[in-house]
């Protein structure tokens, strides 16, 4: 089957997907629609006639706009409804957490619906094609929508994982931890180094290099097995010195303590001396 794709929503995700599909080939891109004209969109305002030729519509809009976007695909006329898209079309949205109310209406109207949530940070849409290759995309919905999502993922070199029914919020929380929190950690660490008199640029590059190496270590290894540092060594003295050094930086100290407590649990599973871990835990909780 030849995929004919129309994307609604010209924000970072929509633009990123449009670029990725265009770079990969294998699909017919019918358009990128935005609310307002821009250098990126092929249409704006009212949905264009080209939408009717699509067999896959991707709604790359904000969570609170998904139901409105679905409603736009269906134009009320008295008791009847005229479809803007062809029967059999798969309509998928890119939210990892939303459960749109109108998604169930699609099957009643001869279409299918589901989720196509790229586990990729779209801070820079121009880099999306590279990030999507070998990335993962969370999918759900009816079988037709999931099958379409799997084909679309394959076109850009991504793999899919099925979001368990009723567990979407937990799934999305995991995605946020993996995607957003490293950025915050990088900011906290960079500020801490810069506060010591190291230039901001050097601090950022040093933190990036270290984090890149740490992430590389978990590419083929369970994260817990890749943990290094004083806690997994049971190095009580180093942890105590860290806590003392961070007394003047409440933000960094709070982050250090919270994540160190999680590291204690990992170190325990790794077989680190339980007596030393108990000392570390007490220091983290009481100091």
DRENMI-276544 format. One record per residue (C-alpha): residue in three letters; residue number from 1; x, y, z negated. Coordinates in Angstrom, 1 decimal. Layout:
BEGIN
+------+------+--------+--------+--------+
| resn | resi |      x |      y |      z |
+------+------+--------+--------+--------+
|  ALA |  NUM |      X |      Y |      Z |
...
+------+------+--------+--------+--------+
***
This chain:
BEGIN
+------+------+--------+--------+--------+
| resn | resi |      x |      y |      z |
+------+------+--------+--------+--------+
|  UNK |    1 |    0.0 |    0.0 |    0.0 |
|  UNK |    2 |    1.3 |    3.5 |    0.9 |
|  UNK |    3 |    1.0 |    5.9 |   -2.1 |
|  UNK |    4 |   -0.4 |    9.3 |   -1.3 |
|  UNK |    5 |    0.3 |   11.4 |   -4.3 |
|  UNK |    6 |   -1.2 |   14.8 |   -5.3 |
|  UNK |    7 |    0.1 |   16.5 |   -8.5 |
|  UNK |    8 |   -2.1 |   18.9 |  -10.4 |
|  UNK |    9 |    0.0 |   21.2 |  -12.7 |
|  UNK |   10 |    3.1 |   23.1 |  -11.7 |
|  UNK |   11 |    4.8 |   23.3 |  -15.1 |
|  UNK |   12 |    8.1 |   21.6 |  -15.9 |
|  UNK |   13 |    6.7 |   18.1 |  -15.7 |
|  UNK |   14 |    4.7 |   18.6 |  -12.5 |
|  UNK |   15 |    7.6 |   20.3 |  -10.8 |
|  UNK |   16 |   10.0 |   17.6 |  -12.1 |
|  UNK |   17 |    7.9 |   14.8 |  -10.8 |
|  UNK |   18 |    7.3 |   16.5 |   -7.4 |
|  UNK |   19 |   11.1 |   16.9 |   -7.0 |
|  UNK |   20 |   11.7 |   13.3 |   -8.1 |
|  UNK |   21 |    9.2 |   11.8 |   -5.7 |
|  UNK |   22 |   10.5 |   14.0 |   -2.9 |
|  UNK |   23 |   14.1 |   12.9 |   -3.5 |
|  UNK |   24 |   13.2 |    9.2 |   -3.8 |
|  UNK |   25 |   11.0 |    9.0 |   -0.7 |
|  UNK |   26 |    8.6 |    6.1 |   -0.3 |
|  UNK |   27 |    5.5 |    8.1 |   -1.2 |
|  UNK |   28 |    3.6 |   10.7 |    0.8 |
|  UNK |   29 |    3.5 |   13.9 |   -1.3 |
|  UNK |   30 |    0.2 |   15.7 |   -0.5 |
|  UNK |   31 |    0.7 |   18.7 |   -2.7 |
|  UNK |   32 |    1.6 |   20.4 |   -6.0 |
|  UNK |   33 |   -1.2 |   22.5 |   -7.2 |
|  UNK |   34 |   -0.9 |   25.3 |   -9.8 |
|  UNK |   35 |   -3.3 |   27.7 |  -11.4 |
|  UNK |   36 |   -1.4 |   30.6 |   -9.7 |
|  UNK |   37 |    0.6 |   30.9 |   -6.6 |
|  UNK |   38 |    4.4 |   30.4 |   -7.0 |
|  UNK |   39 |    7.5 |   29.4 |   -5.1 |
|  UNK |   40 |    7.0 |   25.8 |   -6.3 |
|  UNK |   41 |    3.3 |   25.2 |   -5.5 |
|  UNK |   42 |    1.7 |   24.1 |   -2.2 |
|  UNK |   43 |   -1.8 |   25.4 |   -3.4 |
|  UNK |   44 |   -3.3 |   27.3 |   -6.2 |
|  UNK |   45 |   -6.7 |   28.4 |   -7.5 |
|  UNK |   46 |   -9.5 |   26.0 |   -6.2 |
|  UNK |   47 |   -8.4 |   22.4 |   -5.6 |
|  UNK |   48 |   -7.6 |   22.0 |   -1.8 |
|  UNK |   49 |   -9.1 |   19.5 |    0.7 |
|  UNK |   50 |   -5.9 |   17.6 |    0.7 |
|  UNK |   51 |   -6.8 |   16.2 |   -2.6 |
|  UNK |   52 |   -9.4 |   13.9 |   -0.9 |
|  UNK |   53 |   -6.6 |   12.1 |    1.0 |
|  UNK |   54 |   -4.8 |   11.0 |   -2.2 |
|  UNK |   55 |   -4.9 |    7.6 |   -3.7 |
|  UNK |   56 |   -3.0 |    8.7 |   -6.7 |
|  UNK |   57 |   -3.6 |   12.0 |   -8.6 |
|  UNK |   58 |   -1.2 |   12.9 |  -11.4 |
|  UNK |   59 |   -2.5 |   15.5 |  -13.9 |
|  UNK |   60 |    0.6 |   17.2 |  -15.3 |
|  UNK |   61 |   -1.2 |   19.7 |  -17.4 |
|  UNK |   62 |   -1.2 |   20.5 |  -21.1 |
|  UNK |   63 |   -3.0 |   18.0 |  -23.4 |
|  UNK |   64 |   -5.9 |   20.5 |  -24.1 |
|  UNK |   65 |   -6.4 |   21.0 |  -20.3 |
|  UNK |   66 |   -6.7 |   17.3 |  -19.3 |
|  UNK |   67 |  -10.4 |   17.0 |  -19.7 |
|  UNK |   68 |  -10.9 |   20.3 |  -17.8 |
|  UNK |   69 |   -8.7 |   19.0 |  -15.0 |
|  UNK |   70 |  -10.6 |   15.8 |  -14.8 |
|  UNK |   71 |  -13.9 |   17.8 |  -14.7 |
|  UNK |   72 |  -12.5 |   19.8 |  -11.8 |
|  UNK |   73 |  -12.2 |   16.5 |   -9.8 |
|  UNK |   74 |  -16.0 |   16.1 |  -10.3 |
|  UNK |   75 |  -18.3 |   18.9 |   -9.2 |
|  UNK |   76 |  -21.7 |   18.7 |  -10.8 |
|  UNK |   77 |  -24.7 |   19.3 |   -8.5 |
|  UNK |   78 |  -27.9 |   18.7 |  -10.4 |
|  UNK |   79 |  -28.2 |   15.1 |  -11.5 |
|  UNK |   80 |  -25.6 |   14.0 |   -8.8 |
|  UNK |   81 |  -21.9 |   14.5 |   -8.7 |
|  UNK |   82 |  -19.7 |   15.0 |   -5.6 |
|  UNK |   83 |  -16.2 |   13.6 |   -5.9 |
|  UNK |   84 |  -13.3 |   15.7 |   -4.9 |
|  UNK |   85 |  -11.2 |   12.6 |   -4.6 |
|  UNK |   86 |  -11.8 |    9.3 |   -2.8 |
|  UNK |   87 |  -13.3 |    6.3 |   -4.4 |
|  UNK |   88 |  -10.6 |    3.9 |   -5.6 |
|  UNK |   89 |   -8.2 |    6.7 |   -6.4 |
|  UNK |   90 |   -6.1 |    6.3 |   -9.6 |
|  UNK |   91 |   -6.1 |    9.5 |  -11.7 |
|  UNK |   92 |   -3.3 |    9.4 |  -14.3 |
|  UNK |   93 |   -2.2 |   12.1 |  -16.8 |
|  UNK |   94 |    1.3 |   12.7 |  -18.1 |
|  UNK |   95 |    0.5 |   13.1 |  -21.8 |
|  UNK |   96 |    2.0 |   10.7 |  -24.3 |
|  UNK |   97 |   -0.5 |   11.5 |  -27.0 |
|  UNK |   98 |   -3.8 |   12.7 |  -25.6 |
|  UNK |   99 |   -6.9 |   10.5 |  -25.3 |
|  UNK |  100 |   -9.0 |   12.5 |  -22.8 |
|  UNK |  101 |  -12.7 |   12.1 |  -23.4 |
|  UNK |  102 |  -13.6 |   12.1 |  -19.7 |
|  UNK |  103 |  -11.1 |    9.4 |  -18.7 |
|  UNK |  104 |  -13.8 |    6.8 |  -19.2 |
|  UNK |  105 |  -16.1 |    8.6 |  -16.7 |
|  UNK |  106 |  -13.7 |    7.9 |  -13.9 |
|  UNK |  107 |  -14.5 |    4.2 |  -13.6 |
|  UNK |  108 |  -18.2 |    5.0 |  -13.5 |
|  UNK |  109 |  -17.5 |    7.1 |  -10.4 |
|  UNK |  110 |  -15.5 |    4.5 |   -8.6 |
|  UNK |  111 |  -12.0 |    5.7 |   -9.7 |
|  UNK |  112 |   -9.6 |    4.5 |  -12.2 |
|  UNK |  113 |   -7.8 |    6.3 |  -15.0 |
|  UNK |  114 |   -4.8 |    6.0 |  -17.3 |
|  UNK |  115 |   -1.5 |    7.4 |  -18.6 |
|  UNK |  116 |    1.7 |    8.0 |  -16.8 |
|  UNK |  117 |    4.1 |    9.4 |  -19.4 |
|  UNK |  118 |    7.7 |    9.8 |  -18.4 |
|  UNK |  119 |   10.0 |    9.3 |  -21.3 |
|  UNK |  120 |   12.3 |   12.0 |  -20.0 |
|  UNK |  121 |   13.0 |   15.5 |  -21.3 |
|  UNK |  122 |   11.8 |   17.9 |  -18.6 |
|  UNK |  123 |   13.6 |   21.0 |  -19.9 |
|  UNK |  124 |   15.1 |   21.4 |  -16.4 |
|  UNK |  125 |   12.9 |   20.1 |  -13.6 |
|  UNK |  126 |   15.8 |   20.2 |  -11.2 |
|  UNK |  127 |   17.4 |   17.4 |  -13.1 |
|  UNK |  128 |   14.3 |   15.2 |  -13.3 |
|  UNK |  129 |   15.2 |   12.9 |  -10.4 |
|  UNK |  130 |   18.4 |   11.9 |  -12.0 |
|  UNK |  131 |   16.9 |   11.4 |  -15.4 |
|  UNK |  132 |   14.0 |    9.3 |  -14.1 |
|  UNK |  133 |   16.3 |    6.8 |  -12.4 |
|  UNK |  134 |   16.6 |    4.0 |  -15.0 |
|  UNK |  135 |   14.3 |    5.8 |  -17.4 |
|  UNK |  136 |   11.1 |    4.4 |  -18.9 |
|  UNK |  137 |    7.5 |    5.5 |  -18.3 |
|  UNK |  138 |    4.7 |    4.8 |  -20.8 |
|  UNK |  139 |    1.5 |    3.6 |  -19.1 |
|  UNK |  140 |   -2.0 |    2.6 |  -20.1 |
|  UNK |  141 |   -5.5 |    2.6 |  -18.6 |
|  UNK |  142 |   -7.4 |    0.1 |  -16.5 |
|  UNK |  143 |   -5.6 |   -2.5 |  -14.4 |
|  UNK |  144 |   -5.7 |   -0.5 |  -11.1 |
|  UNK |  145 |   -4.3 |    2.6 |  -12.8 |
|  UNK |  146 |   -1.5 |    0.6 |  -14.4 |
|  UNK |  147 |   -0.7 |   -1.1 |  -11.2 |
|  UNK |  148 |   -0.5 |    2.3 |   -9.4 |
|  UNK |  149 |    1.7 |    3.7 |  -12.3 |
|  UNK |  150 |    4.1 |    0.7 |  -12.0 |
|  UNK |  151 |    4.4 |    1.3 |   -8.2 |
|  UNK |  152 |    5.0 |    5.1 |   -8.7 |
|  UNK |  153 |    7.6 |    4.4 |  -11.4 |
|  UNK |  154 |    9.4 |    2.0 |   -9.1 |
|  UNK |  155 |    9.6 |    4.6 |   -6.4 |
|  UNK |  156 |   11.7 |    6.9 |   -8.6 |
|  UNK |  157 |   13.7 |    4.1 |  -10.1 |
|  UNK |  158 |   12.0 |    4.0 |  -13.5 |
|  UNK |  159 |   10.7 |    1.1 |  -15.5 |
|  UNK |  160 |    7.4 |    1.0 |  -17.4 |
|  UNK |  161 |    6.3 |    0.0 |  -20.8 |
|  UNK |  162 |    2.7 |   -0.6 |  -21.8 |
|  UNK |  163 |    1.4 |    1.6 |  -24.6 |
|  UNK |  164 |   -0.5 |   -0.6 |  -27.0 |
|  UNK |  165 |   -4.2 |    0.2 |  -27.3 |
|  UNK |  166 |   -5.0 |    2.4 |  -30.3 |
|  UNK |  167 |   -1.3 |    3.0 |  -31.0 |
|  UNK |  168 |   -0.7 |    6.0 |  -28.8 |
|  UNK |  169 |    0.1 |    8.5 |  -31.5 |
|  UNK |  170 |    2.7 |    6.2 |  -33.1 |
|  UNK |  171 |    4.2 |    5.6 |  -29.6 |
|  UNK |  172 |    4.4 |    9.4 |  -29.0 |
|  UNK |  173 |    5.9 |   10.0 |  -32.5 |
|  UNK |  174 |    8.7 |    7.6 |  -31.5 |
|  UNK |  175 |    9.2 |    9.5 |  -28.3 |
|  UNK |  176 |    9.4 |   12.8 |  -30.1 |
|  UNK |  177 |   12.0 |   11.4 |  -32.6 |
|  UNK |  178 |   14.1 |   10.1 |  -29.7 |
|  UNK |  179 |   13.8 |   13.2 |  -27.5 |
|  UNK |  180 |   13.3 |   16.3 |  -29.7 |
|  UNK |  181 |   15.2 |   15.5 |  -32.9 |
|  UNK |  182 |   18.7 |   15.0 |  -31.3 |
|  UNK |  183 |   18.3 |   18.5 |  -30.0 |
|  UNK |  184 |   17.6 |   19.8 |  -33.5 |
|  UNK |  185 |   20.5 |   17.8 |  -34.9 |
|  UNK |  186 |   22.8 |   19.3 |  -32.3 |
|  UNK |  187 |   21.7 |   22.8 |  -33.2 |
|  UNK |  188 |   22.2 |   22.2 |  -36.9 |
|  UNK |  189 |   25.6 |   20.7 |  -36.4 |
|  UNK |  190 |   26.7 |   23.4 |  -34.0 |
|  UNK |  191 |   25.6 |   26.2 |  -36.4 |
|  UNK |  192 |   27.5 |   24.5 |  -39.2 |
|  UNK |  193 |   30.7 |   24.4 |  -37.2 |
|  UNK |  194 |   30.2 |   28.0 |  -35.9 |
|  UNK |  195 |   29.8 |   29.0 |  -39.6 |
|  UNK |  196 |   33.3 |   27.8 |  -40.2 |
|  UNK |  197 |   34.7 |   30.3 |  -37.7 |
|  UNK |  198 |   34.8 |   27.9 |  -34.7 |
|  UNK |  199 |   33.6 |   29.6 |  -31.5 |
|  UNK |  200 |   30.0 |   28.9 |  -30.6 |
|  UNK |  201 |   31.0 |   27.5 |  -27.2 |
|  UNK |  202 |   33.6 |   25.1 |  -28.7 |
|  UNK |  203 |   31.2 |   24.1 |  -31.4 |
|  UNK |  204 |   28.5 |   23.2 |  -28.9 |
|  UNK |  205 |   30.8 |   21.3 |  -26.6 |
|  UNK |  206 |   32.3 |   19.4 |  -29.5 |
|  UNK |  207 |   28.9 |   18.4 |  -30.8 |
|  UNK |  208 |   27.7 |   17.4 |  -27.3 |
|  UNK |  209 |   30.8 |   15.2 |  -26.8 |
|  UNK |  210 |   30.3 |   13.5 |  -30.1 |
|  UNK |  211 |   26.6 |   12.9 |  -29.6 |
|  UNK |  212 |   27.1 |   11.7 |  -26.1 |
|  UNK |  213 |   29.6 |    9.0 |  -27.3 |
|  UNK |  214 |   27.2 |    8.0 |  -30.1 |
|  UNK |  215 |   24.3 |    7.6 |  -27.7 |
|  UNK |  216 |   26.6 |    5.7 |  -25.3 |
|  UNK |  217 |   27.3 |    3.2 |  -28.1 |
|  UNK |  218 |   23.6 |    2.2 |  -28.4 |
|  UNK |  219 |   23.2 |    1.6 |  -24.6 |
|  UNK |  220 |   23.9 |   -2.1 |  -25.1 |
|  UNK |  221 |   23.8 |   -2.5 |  -28.9 |
|  UNK |  222 |   20.9 |   -2.2 |  -31.4 |
|  UNK |  223 |   21.1 |    1.2 |  -33.0 |
|  UNK |  224 |   21.7 |   -0.2 |  -36.5 |
|  UNK |  225 |   24.7 |   -2.1 |  -35.3 |
|  UNK |  226 |   26.2 |    1.1 |  -33.8 |
|  UNK |  227 |   26.1 |    3.1 |  -37.0 |
|  UNK |  228 |   29.5 |    4.4 |  -38.1 |
|  UNK |  229 |   30.6 |    6.8 |  -40.9 |
|  UNK |  230 |   30.9 |    7.0 |  -44.6 |
|  UNK |  231 |   27.5 |    5.4 |  -45.6 |
|  UNK |  232 |   27.9 |    2.2 |  -43.7 |
|  UNK |  233 |   31.5 |    2.0 |  -45.2 |
|  UNK |  234 |   30.1 |    2.6 |  -48.7 |
|  UNK |  235 |   32.3 |    5.7 |  -49.1 |
|  UNK |  236 |   30.8 |    7.3 |  -52.1 |
|  UNK |  237 |   33.5 |   10.0 |  -52.5 |
|  UNK |  238 |   33.1 |   11.3 |  -49.0 |
|  UNK |  239 |   29.3 |   11.6 |  -49.3 |
|  UNK |  240 |   29.7 |   13.5 |  -52.6 |
|  UNK |  241 |   32.1 |   15.9 |  -51.0 |
|  UNK |  242 |   29.7 |   16.5 |  -48.1 |
|  UNK |  243 |   26.9 |   17.3 |  -50.5 |
|  UNK |  244 |   29.1 |   19.8 |  -52.4 |
|  UNK |  245 |   30.3 |   21.4 |  -49.1 |
|  UNK |  246 |   26.7 |   21.9 |  -47.9 |
|  UNK |  247 |   25.3 |   23.6 |  -51.1 |
|  UNK |  248 |   25.5 |   27.0 |  -49.4 |
|  UNK |  249 |   23.5 |   25.7 |  -46.3 |
|  UNK |  250 |   20.1 |   24.4 |  -47.4 |
|  UNK |  251 |   18.9 |   23.6 |  -43.9 |
|  UNK |  252 |   21.9 |   21.4 |  -43.0 |
|  UNK |  253 |   21.9 |   19.9 |  -46.5 |
|  UNK |  254 |   18.3 |   18.9 |  -46.3 |
|  UNK |  255 |   18.9 |   17.3 |  -42.9 |
|  UNK |  256 |   22.0 |   15.5 |  -44.2 |
|  UNK |  257 |   20.2 |   14.1 |  -47.2 |
|  UNK |  258 |   17.1 |   12.9 |  -45.4 |
|  UNK |  259 |   18.9 |   11.1 |  -42.6 |
|  UNK |  260 |   21.6 |    9.8 |  -45.0 |
|  UNK |  261 |   18.8 |    8.1 |  -47.0 |
|  UNK |  262 |   17.6 |    6.4 |  -43.8 |
|  UNK |  263 |   21.3 |    5.4 |  -43.1 |
|  UNK |  264 |   21.4 |    3.8 |  -46.6 |
|  UNK |  265 |   18.6 |    1.4 |  -45.5 |
|  UNK |  266 |   20.5 |    0.6 |  -42.3 |
|  UNK |  267 |   23.7 |    0.0 |  -44.1 |
|  UNK |  268 |   22.0 |   -2.3 |  -46.5 |
|  UNK |  269 |   20.8 |   -4.4 |  -43.6 |
|  UNK |  270 |   24.4 |   -4.4 |  -42.3 |
|  UNK |  271 |   25.7 |   -5.9 |  -45.6 |
|  UNK |  272 |   27.4 |   -2.8 |  -47.1 |
|  UNK |  273 |   28.2 |   -3.2 |  -50.8 |
|  UNK |  274 |   24.8 |   -2.7 |  -52.6 |
|  UNK |  275 |   26.5 |   -1.1 |  -55.7 |
|  UNK |  276 |   28.1 |    1.6 |  -53.6 |
|  UNK |  277 |   24.9 |    2.2 |  -51.7 |
|  UNK |  278 |   23.0 |    2.6 |  -54.9 |
|  UNK |  279 |   25.6 |    5.3 |  -56.0 |
|  UNK |  280 |   25.1 |    7.0 |  -52.6 |
|  UNK |  281 |   21.4 |    6.9 |  -52.8 |
|  UNK |  282 |   21.3 |    8.3 |  -56.4 |
|  UNK |  283 |   23.6 |   11.2 |  -55.3 |
|  UNK |  284 |   21.3 |   12.0 |  -52.3 |
|  UNK |  285 |   18.2 |   11.9 |  -54.5 |
|  UNK |  286 |   19.5 |   13.7 |  -57.6 |
|  UNK |  287 |   22.0 |   16.3 |  -56.4 |
+------+------+--------+--------+--------+
***
